């Protein structure tokens, strides 16, 4: 039963929001993460990208006014099944130490809406475990005075 939530999600969510399996990336900051899929089934969706103005003239939430917080969402939402359990992983990729709590909470609201809709139209009762994940990277910049040298190792045992 648990793996069918993945097919229900695929049938419900427009293909514009479905992602390449196995890769989470944030091109703006040069981050890319390979997903370890050993022992799990999953689907990846991203609601956080520049939407085509022709197909989505009012954005992801056309019923909201232009309030930035109302349009927030995390980078990726993964629906995962493992051993009969259902998980929803909410992932935000950031460079530096910027706050991610608002985007992750907004992503959770969106994911709960998707799960509730799946339950309503399919007469199911999925109650996944939600996990919020922030992946933060730091770009190291070499000081101008730091000289690059080859590293040599000596055996001191």
N, C-alpha and C positions, 0 to 999 in steps of 0.2 A: 504493500500500500504506500509506503513512504516514497519510493522512487517515482510513483505516478504524479506526485506534486511537481516534479520537474517537467513532465509533459504538460500538465495543466498550466504551469507558468509559461512554457513556450507557446501554448495556444492562446494565452491571454495577453501576453506582452508583445507589442509590435516589434518586428524584426529590426527596426532602426535602433533598438536599445539592447539587442543581443550582442554579446561580445565573442571574440575569438577565444575558443576554449584554451585555457592554460596560461593566459598572459594578462597581467595587470600592468598598465603603464600610464604614466603621466608625462606626456611629451613636453609640456611647458617647462618642466623642471628636469627632464632627462632621467626619469626613474622608470624602471621596468623590473617586474618581479614574475618569475615563473611559478605557477601554482603546482604544488605537489599533490597529485591526484591518486596516489596509491591507496587503494581500499575504499574510495568514495566515488559517488556519482554526484555531479554538480552541473549547474548552469550559471553563467556569469551575465549580469546585466549592468549597464551603465546609463544612468539618467542624467549624468553631469557632463554634458558636452554641448558645443554650440549647435543648436538645432537648426535644421533647414527652415528658413523663414517662409518658404513656399508651403511646406507641409505643416509647419508649426508656427503660424504667424504670431501667436500670443505666448509662445514658450511652452514649457512643460506643464505649467499650471495656468491654463487660460482663464480660470474663474477667479484668480487672485489679482489684486491690484499690484502695481509695480513696487512692492516692498521687498527689499533684498532678502530679509530673513524668511519671508514666505516662500521664496523661490530656491532656498538652499537645499542641497541634497549631497550625500556622500558620493565619492568617486565610483565605487562598485558595490553591488549587492550580489552576493552569491547564495544560491539555494543549494544546500548540500544534504545528501542522505548518506548515512553510514549506520550499518547494523540496525536498520529499522527506525532510526531516529532522524528527525529533520532539524537542520540548523539553518539559520539565516546569518551569514557573515556580512557585516557592514564595514567596508574598508575605505579609509581616507589616506591618500598618499600626499605627503607634504615634504617640502624642502625646508629645513630649519625647524624652529620650535613654535610655529604658529598654532593657535588654538584650533581644535577640530571637533569639540564637543557639540556645537550647534549643528554642524553638517551631519555628524553621526546620528544625533537625535532626529533630525529631519529625515535621514535615510531610513531610520527605524519606523517612523510614521508611515512613510511611503511603502515599506516592506509589509507592515501590518495591514495596510489597505489592500495590497496585492493578495496576501494570504486570506484575509477576510472575504475578498471577492472570489477567490478560488473556492473557499468553503461554501459560499452562498450559491454560486452557479453550478457547482458539482455535487452539492449536498454531502460535503465531506466535513471533517472536523480536525484539520491539521492545527497543531499548536506547537510551532517550532521554538527552539531555544535561540534567542538572539544574542549575537556577540559583536561588540564594537571593537574595531581594530584600527589603530593608527600606525602607519609605517612612515617613519620620519628619517630623512636623510640629511646629511650635512655636506655641503660642498667645501672642500678644503682649498684654500688659496695660499699658495706659497708666497712668502714675503719676498720682496725684491732682493733683499740682501742674502737670502738663503741660497747656497750653491748646491747644485745637483752633483752627486758623486755616486760612483758605483759602490755597492755594498759588498764587502768581502767578509767571509766567515772563517774563523779559525777554530780548530778542534782543541778545546781546552779540557777535555775529560781525562 
